[in-house]
Amino acid sequence: KIQNLKSKIATVLLSSLVATGLVLTARSLGVLQPLELWAFDRLLQLRPKEAPDDRLLIVTIDESEVQAQAAQGGRGSLSDQTLDRLLKELERHRPRVIGIDVYRDFAVSSRYPDLAAQLRRNQRLVAICKSSDAIADPTGIAPPPEVPESRVGFSDFLEDGDGVLRRQILKLDPDPASPCTTPYAFNARLAVQYLEPMGIRPESTSEGNLKLDQTVFQWLTERMGGYQGIDAGGNQIMLNYRSLSSPGAIAPQVSLTQVLQGKVRSQAIQDRIVLVGVIASSSGDVWITPYGTGTANEVPGVLIQAHMTSQILSAVLDRRSLIWVWNWAGEALWIGLWSLAGGLSMLWVQTNPSALARSRLFQGVIGVTAIAILTGLSGALLGQGGWIPLVPAGIALGIAGSITIYLNDQIRSKS
């Protein structure tokens, strides 16, 4: 009996080693990445809901407002006349930062000298440009000529292969030939400008990571968590979306028309980051998030910028966790432990004297229970920012359990 038990334990260890090795190999080759990203998205949706970030106010420009400006001879989504009126109205209420998430690669008309002066001198105002990209956009988009580079941020987003936006670029080395040469992202500019009056200024760690106060923004590498061999160019972090009923509920919103008509309370603007952007789908600035695919779930870029800005502020001021992962050894150990659990659980089932316990149905119940526990632990940790290997651990558990059952059946048939 002792010899038989030793053989069975040996099969569990062998099963666990084989399962762990197979899963780690498949993972390193990127085979599991689509499944891991899918599971990551599902767990994000299951997190407890958070309150909107009221440090921000979003001024939306819808289709009718874009068309109204075009009818008046305006150029772009914000005509000179409208932008001039908008900035004057906002300035009355003393916002801390004004972010114009609208491309304006043309000079202000000579008919609006006050607007040109405002763009040049208003230290609260941040504008955007778009970096050139050899594949996606070889041209790029220049910033407003009047706004100095110190108040310009690039608007570039980075989609994964499935079209979902899960990462955030904070900084990159711009192409000198690009019309957009700022090294900092628009959302990073907004957050840093908001934090400066509090005495919080950006620093760089010895590893080159951005540090704001006590918060270090650890750059993504080519292999991190479920990502295997991604393009980690620039300084990227995971985008830890605020958990809301929908991505669009990130912050209070008012329309451009409401602001121009003076219908927005001063308290809603004062000392806040005011983000101005187009929400009309015709703009093409819409994105897919982990909260759902399809046209109905696409999110306007200005709301994505709000999530990114909110993530930075919340990490620094509220100690809200950024997305973190274990190192390779920690993830391998986690996967190995779950493969061992799969083998041991099937060994226990097979050595149980009860016929019911040895049935395939009971084995299935044990497997489903183990997966439920693994999923619950993964979801709880992701609520604290931890992205741990859910899919690899679950697959390893199943493989190890199946191998254990097979090998022990072979031993039983020979004895």
N, C-alpha and C positions, 0 to 999 in steps of 0.2 A: 504493500500500500504506500509506504514512504517513497519507494522508487517510482511508483505510478504518479504520486503527487509531484515529485521532482520533475518528471517528464512534462506534466501539465503546466507547471510553472515555467519551465523552459520554453514551452510553446508560446506562452503569453509574452515572455520577454522577446522571443524571436519575432512574434507577430507585431509587437510594438515597434521594434527596431525597423522592420521592413516597412510598416505603414508610415512611420515618421520619415524614413528616407525617401519613400516614394512621393509623399506630399511635399517635402521640402524641395525635392528636385523639380516637381511640376510647378511649384510656386516660383522658384527662381527663374524658370523659363517663361513666366508670365501667363501660364495656362489658366491659373486661378484668378487672375486680376479682374476680369469682368464679373465673376461671381462675388468676389470680395467687395468690389465697388457697389454692386447691387445690394448686398447685405448691409453695407455701410449706410446707404441711402435709406433702407427700411428702418434701421435702428435710429437714425436721425429723426425720423418722423414719429417715433414712439417716445421721445423724450418728454419730460414734463414741460408744460407751456411756461414761457417767460413773458414779462410785461414788455410792451413796446419801449423803445429807447427815446425818451422825451428830451434828450439833449439835442435831438435833431428835429428839424421841420422841413418837410419836402414840399416844394412848390411845383405842382405838376402842370405840364402844358399838353393839353389833349388835342385831338385832331381838329376840332372846331376852332380852337385858339390859333393853331398853326395856319389854318386856312384864312382866318380873319386877318392875320398879319400879311399873308400873301396878297390878299385882295387890296390891302392898303399900299402895295408896292414894296413890302418888306422883303428882306433878303435873309434866307435861312429860317430857323425855327424861332429866333428872337431878333426882330428887326431893331435897328438903332433906336427908333422912337420908343418901342416897348421896353427895351432893356434900360434905356435912360429913365423912363418912368418907374420901372420896377426897382432899380437900385436906389433911386431917391426915396421911394416909399419904404423900402427895407431899412435904409440908413436912419430914418426917423425913429426906429424902434431899437437901434443899437444891437444888432446881432453880433456874436463873437466872430463868426466866420461866414462868408458867403461863397458857396461853391457853384459855379456856372457850368453845369454838365451839358453844355451845348457847344458844338464846333463853330468857331468864328475865325476862319483863316483869312479874313479880309479886314481892311482898316475901317475905322468909323468914318462916316460921312462928315465932311467939313461943316455940315449944317448942325452937328451935335458936338460942339467943342467941350461942353460940360461932361459928356459921356466919355470922350477920349481922355480927359483929365482924370475922371473917376477911375478908369481902367489903369491908368499909369500910376496913380498915387494911393489908391485905397488899399491899405495894408490888410484889410479884412478879406479882400476878394481873391479867390483862387480860380484859375481857368484851366481848360484842358487842351491837349493836343493828342495826336495818335502816332505812335512810333511806326516806322516803315518795317516791313517784314518781307523777306525775299520771296516767300511763298504766298502768304495770305494777303499782304497789302504792300507791294513794292514801293508805293508812293508815300503813304502816310498823310497826316493832316497837320498843318502848322497851327500854332496857338494864335490868339489875337495879337497883332503886331504891337499893340500898346502895353501889353502886360509883360513885365520883366520875368525872366526864367525862374527867379526865386519864388514866384507865385503861380507857377504852372506845373501841372502834374499830367503824366500820361494816363490815358483812359483804357489801355489795353487789358483785355481779359484773356484767360487761358482755359479753353475747353479740354476735357478729356476726350478720348477716342469715341466715346458714345454720345458726345455732344453735351454732356452735363458739366456744369461749372462747379468745381469742388475746390479749386485752388485760387490763391490771391497773390499777385505779384506786388511787392512793396518797393522794389528797386531793381534797376537793370543798368547795364553799361550801354548807353545809346550809341547808335551808329552816327558818326560825325556827319555823314551825308544825308541823314534824315532831317526832315523839316521840324521834327520834334526831338529836341536834344536834352530834355530834362531827364535826370536820372531817377526821379521819384514819382511814384504813383499818385494820382489825384486823391485817392482816399487817404494815403499816408500824409500828404500835404495838409489835408483838412484836419486830420487828427492831431498832427504835430502843432499846427497853428492854434487849435483849441487848447492844447495842453500848455503852451508856452506861458500864458499869464499865471499859471500855477507853479512856474519855476521848473517845469519838466521839459528837458531838451534831449534830443536824440543823441545817443552815444553808440559806439561800436565796440563790441567785445573783442578779445584777442582772436577769436575764431571768425570774426567778421560779421557776427550777428548783430542786428539792431537791438538796442536796449533803450527802453523808456522807463525812467524811474527804476523800479525793481523788476520789471518784466523784460525778459529776453525773448525775442522772436527767433526761434531756431529755424534756420533755413531748411527746406526740403532737400533731400538728396535723391539720386536716381532710384535708389531702392529704400523705400520707407513704408512701413505698414503693408497694405495691400498693393502698393505701387511697385512695379518691378521693371526697371529700365526705362523710366520716363525721361523726357527732356526737362531737366531741372535747371535750365538756364535762367539767369537773373536770380533775384532773391525772392523765393516763393515760400508761402506758408499755406497750410490747409485753411479753408474758409469755414469757420465754425458758425454756421448760420444761427441766428437767434431763433429759438424754438417758439413758433407762433402758430395761430390758426391758419395763416397763409403767409407766404414770404412778403406779400404786399403790405402786411400790417406792421412793418418794421418800425415806423415812426408816424407821428401825426402828419396829415397831408391837407394842403389847401390848394385851390386852383390859382393859376396866374390871374384870372379875372377877379377873384376874391381879393387878392393882394392889391391889384391896381385900383379897385373900387374902395379900398380902405376898410374892408370888412373883416380883417384879421386882427384879433386882439394883440395888443403890444406885448403882453406876457408870453404869447406863443412864439414870438420872434426874439425878444430880448435875451442876450447872452447865449444864444443857441447857434448851432451850425445850420444854416439855411441852404438846402440843396435845391437847385433849380434844374429841372430836366424834363425831357419829352417822354410822355407815356403813350403816345399814339403808335399803334402797331406799324403804321406805314413808314415810320422812321427806320425800321429794320434793326433798331437797338433793343432787341428782346432776347432773352436767354433762358435756357433750360436749367433748372436747379434739381437737387435731390428730392424735391417735394412733388415731382410729377413731370411727365413728358407730355407732348402734344401741344397744339396751339393754345388751348384754353389755359394751360399752366405756365406759359411763357411769361417771364418777369422783365419789365423794362429795366434798362441799364441803370437808370438813376436810383432805382430801389436796390439793385445789387451794390452800387456804390455806398448806399446807406448801410447795408449789412456789413460791408468791409470796414467802413469807418467806425461803425458801432463795435465791431469786434476788437479793434485796436483800443478804443476808449474803454471798453468794458474790461479788457485784460489788464489795463494799467490802473484804472480808477476803482474797479469793482472786484478785482482779482478773479474775474471770470476766466475759467481755464481755456487755454488754447488747445487744439488737437495735439495730442502727444502719442508716441508709440514706444514700445520696448525696443531694445537693441536686438540684433539678430540672435544672439545666444538666448535672450529671454523669450523671444518668440518660439525658437526651436524647442526650448524646455517646455513651454506651455503646450505646444502641439504634441510633444512626446508624452507629457503627463496624461493628456486626453486619449492618446492611443493606448497607453497603459491601462487607463480606466476602462476603455472598450474591451480590451483583452481580459482583464480581471472580472468584469461583470459577466462576460460570456462564460468564463471558467466557473464562476459561482453558479450560474444557471445550469451548466452541464453536470456539475457535481451535486446538485440538489436532488434529494431522493424523490421529491414530488414530481409526478408526471406532468402536472400542469405547469410547474416552473420550468421544465425542460422543453415545453412546447414552443413552436415557432412564434405563436401569438404572444406568449409571455416575453420571449426574446425581443420581439418587436416593441412591446410596451416599454421594456427596459431601455431600448435604444432611443425611443421617442422621448422618454423622461430625461435621459442624459442630454439629448439635444436641447430640450426645453431649458434645462438648468444652465447649459453653456450659453444659450441665447440670452437668458435673463442676466447672467453675469456680464456678458458683453454689452448688453444694453445699459446696465447700471454703470459700468465703467465709462461708456461713451458719454453718459450724462455728466461725468466729471472730466470729459475731454480725452479719455483713453480709448484709442482705436487698437483693439487686440485682435489676434487671428481667430475669427469665428468660423468661417468656412473651412480653412485648413484643419483646424482642430476637429470640427465635426466630421470631415472626410476621414481623417486619421482614426478617429474613434470607430467609425463604421468599418474601415478596412481591417483594423486590428481585431475587432470583434469577429468579423467574418473569417479571417485567417485562423483565429483561435478555434472557432467552431469546426472548421474543416480539419485542422491538424489533430484535434482531440478525437474527432470521429474516426480518423485514420488509426489513431492509437488504439481506440476502443475495438475497432474491427479486427485488429491484429492480436489483441490480447485474449 
